[in-house]
Structures are given as C-alpha cells and as structure tokens.
Amino acid sequence: MARNIIIMDSSASMRRIIRTMIQATVNDAVVSEAQNAKEAQGLIEDAHYHLVIFSRESSDKKWLEFAQKRLALPEAQRTNFILFTSRKKQDYIEEIKRYGIKEYIVIPCEPYALGELIIRTCTHFSMRATRRYSIHDTRATLEQGSNNFSAEVLNFSEGGMLCELDAPAQLHWFLPTMISMEFSLDGTTLKVAGLYSVVRRLIVLESNSDYSPRRIRMACRFISVSEESKKQLAQVFKMIEHQEGLLVHEV
C-alpha cells in the first residue's frame, strides 16, 4: 500500500527539496503538493491522504483546527501531520501539540531522518482499512487463462491477500488473475472462489543460479468480488473471530 503524502508550503523550491528527500528514502511514497492550507484541504477532502508535511509559514489557526478534526477520525480515515521548520520554535511546537500534532522536524536535515519520521508516523499497520486474518495451511489457486498456480496464503482480508509461491515462467504478474482460497476451520474445509484480482506488490524471496526468480511473495488486491464470495468471506471471518473469542475466554 502506497503512502499518500502532501507537502504544503508556499515555496515551490522548498516543496521540491522535501519531495526529493522523501523519494530518496521512502520507496512507497506518492507525493502531492499544495501551496497553502486551502489547497491541501481540497486535496484531502477529494481523496484519502495518510500524511501532510507542512511549514509554520503556510499554516494558521484554521489549518490547525482542520488538522485536529482529521486526527480525531477513526484510524482508517485519519490523516497524520508533521511540521517542518527552519529552526526549533518551541512556542509554536507547544501550540501544535495542543491540536494533537506531535511530530516535527527541523530543516535542513539528512534525508534518512525525514524518511524515518515518515515511516514511524505513517505505518502500514495504521494505513490498513480492513483487518487481516491468517489461518495456517491456507492455500490459494491463481488462474490465468488455462494456467493454474498454487500459492501459500500468509494473510488475507476482504480487500486482498498476501501469498508466496514458486515463480512459474507462465505467470504474468502484470495481468489480472482469478483467485480461489481454501481454508481449514474447525475440521471443515471452506472454499471462497471468484476473487478477481491484480498484483499490487511483488518481492523476489529466492533466486535461481541464473538470477531469475525462484520464489516470490505477492500482495494481491481483489478488484471484483461476487456477492456470494463476499458472504463466504464473511463466514470465514466470523468463524475466526469466534475461535479467537474462545481462546480469550480460556485464558
């Protein structure tokens, strides 16, 4: 999942410097720019952004009140904020803390310092819109045309799954696949089929002697799920949560 970030400052050159620092250290950042608070608010209201990096000069009380409201939203809808400043203005830092903005960075700084702050503030865990589940020995079948590929499912949600498989030459990862998953719960085998998906991220875990991929890990997003498949997934989630409840009760 990409980190959607806004840089807010009246200076185009400063926005460019911050953008370059982000792109040098945060591999999954998608960066937008805003000259002022009005532009930034418009962007946030039109789409979901995980983080705004803003300057003291580009902000005012209305902006801080807007940030306070965004920080009060449920985690999946929340926007985080980082102040950047040319010098440590303690009075303003204390003021932004009263609005719930906890992070700041003094510019100039090393790119890795900003990158570390972004990753700490905007974690993948907090960016997840839906809960992920994991069941031991869950398998998936990925179907492309006449080819079928078996994969081990590491985790899954109503929106997608993370899986590992030996890398077949016939798999075209850039094309959609039809996925079915098979679970074993309470001695019962459940199957959810018809999950039309695309690959969002691919990592090579092992390579062959010729450096071609041997084993890969793929994050897949479900882009079309039938109503029946949604019901089947909901049944699986309910059974997992029931098991979790029993375990908590036993403890």
N, C-alpha and C positions, 0 to 999 in steps of 0.2 A: 504494500500500500504506500502510495506516494505521500510525502509531507507537503501539503499545500500551504505556502508561506507568502505573506505580503510584507514588502518593505515600504514603510511610509516615511517620506522626508521630502521637503521642498526642493532639495538639491539633486539634480539628475546625476551629477558626478558622485555624490555620496551614495545614492542608491546603487549605482554601478559598482562601486567599491564593495559594498555589503553583499550584493549579488555574487560577485566574483569570489568572495570569501566563502559564501555558502556553497556555491557549486564546486569549489575546490575540496570541500570536506564532507558534504552531506550528499551521498550518491542518489538518494531518492527524493530530493527536493524539487518541487515545481514552484517557481518563484514568480510572483506578480508584483507590480509596483503601483504606488499611489503617491500623489504629490501632497495630499492633505487628508484630514480626517473624513471629510465628506466623500472623497473618492474611495477611501478604504472601507467606510461603512457601506457604500453602494456595492462594492465587491463582495463583502461578507454577506450582505442580505440577498445577493443573487446566487451565491454558491457557498459551499462549505469550505472554510479555511481553518486549518489547525493552529496557525500561529501568525501573529503580527509583530514585526520588529519595527519600533517607531522611535523617533527622536523627541527630545524635550521641545524643540522649536516647532515641531509640527503638531503638537498636541495642546489641548486646553481642557477645561473642566468638563465640557460636554463630551469630549472624547473619553475622558476617564470614567464618566458615568456610563457611557456606552460599553466600555471595557468591563466595568463592574457587572453589568447585566449579562454580558456574554460569558463571563466566568461563573455566573450563578446557574447556567443552564446544565442539564444532565450531561454526563461525560461525553456521550456520543455526539452531542451538538455543540460542545463547548469550544471556544476559541481562547488560546493562551496568548500572553503578551510579554514581550521583552523590550525594555527601554535600552537604547544606546545613547551615550552621551560623550562629549569630548573631555569632560572632567567630572569627577565624582561630586555632584551637587547633593549633599546629604539632605538638605531640606526638601528637595523635590523627590528624592528617593523615599524619604519617610512619607511624603504625601501620596505617592503612587501605591505604597504598601497599604494605606488606609482604604484604597479602592480594590484591594485584592491582588495587585500586580507585585509579584515577589522577586522577579528576576531583572537584572540589568547588567550591562557590560560597558566598560569604558573603552572608547575608540581613540587612538589606534590600538589594535591588539593582534595577536597571531591568529591566523585563520582557524587553527585547530581549537583555540579557546572558544570562539563563537560556535564552531561545529559541535563541540562537546556540550555546550549550553543548550543548543537547539535539540540535540538528541535526548538530553536529560529532561527538558521541558516538554517535549513533544514525542512521547514514547509510542511505539507501535501498539503496546497493550492498551493505552488510553485512547488510541485512534480507532479501535475496533468498534464497529457499530452493533455487532451482534456477538453473542457468546460463542466460543469454540468448544467443541467436545472431542474427546478421544476415547476410543474403545480398542482394546488390544485385539490384534489379528483382524482388523477391518480391512477388507480388500476392495479394490475398485477395478472395473474394466473400462478402458478408454477405447472408444470405437471411432475410427476414421475410415469411411468407405468400407472396403472389405477387410480391413485390418483391425485386429483387436489386441490390446496391450494390457497386461496385468500390472497393477501397482499396489503398494502398501500405503494405506491411508494413515497419516500421522495425526491429523486433526481435521475437523470439518465444522461447518456452521450452515445456517440457512442460506448463506450467500456464496459459499465456495468450499474448497478443501485444499489441504496440503498433502502431497503424496511423494513417494520415492519409487523409482523403477529402474531396471536395467535399460540403458538407452538403445532402443532399436533404430536401425537406419531408416526404417519405413515411417517413423513417427515425424510428422510435420508439425512441430510445436507452434508454429505461427498460424495454423489453421484451427478452426473450432473442432471440438470433439464432443461426442455423446457419451456421457458417463453414467455408469450404474455402480452403486455401492452395496456391499453385503456385510451385515453386522451379525454378531452372535451375542444375544442378550437373554439372560435367564434361561439358557438352554434352548432358546428359539432363534432360528435364523431369519433375519429380516432383510429384505432387499428393496432398495429405492432406485428406480430406473428413470430414464428420460431427463437427465440433467445436462442440458445443452450448455457447453462451457467454452471459455477461452483461457489461454495461459496468460497470467499476469506477471509471473516471475519464474525464472529458471536458473538453477545453480548446478554446476557440474561438481559432483562429490568425488568421483574417481575417474581416472583417465586410463586409456589403453597405452601400450608402449609407443604407438604412433601419435599419441596426444589426442586422439579422438575420444569423445565422452564414453565412459563405461557405465556409470551410474549417475542418475540425475535426480534432483528434487524440484518439483513443480508446484507453484501456487496457482490454482485454477479458480476462476470466478464463474458462477452459474449465471448465465445471461437469459435463459428461458427455462422455466420450471412449470410443469403442468400442475393443475390443482390437485390431482391425485398424488403426485410426487410430493407436493407441499404437505399434504395430510400424512403421508408416510414418514416424512422427516419429522413432523411434529410428534408423531407417535414414538419415534426413536428418542427424541429429546425428552419426552415425558417419562419414558422408561429409565433413561439415565438419571434424571433428576430424582426419580423415585428411589433408585438404588442408592444415590448419594444421601438421601434423607434417612434411609435405613441405617447406613453407616454412621451418620452423625448421631442417630438415636442410640446405637450400640455403644459408641464412645462415651 
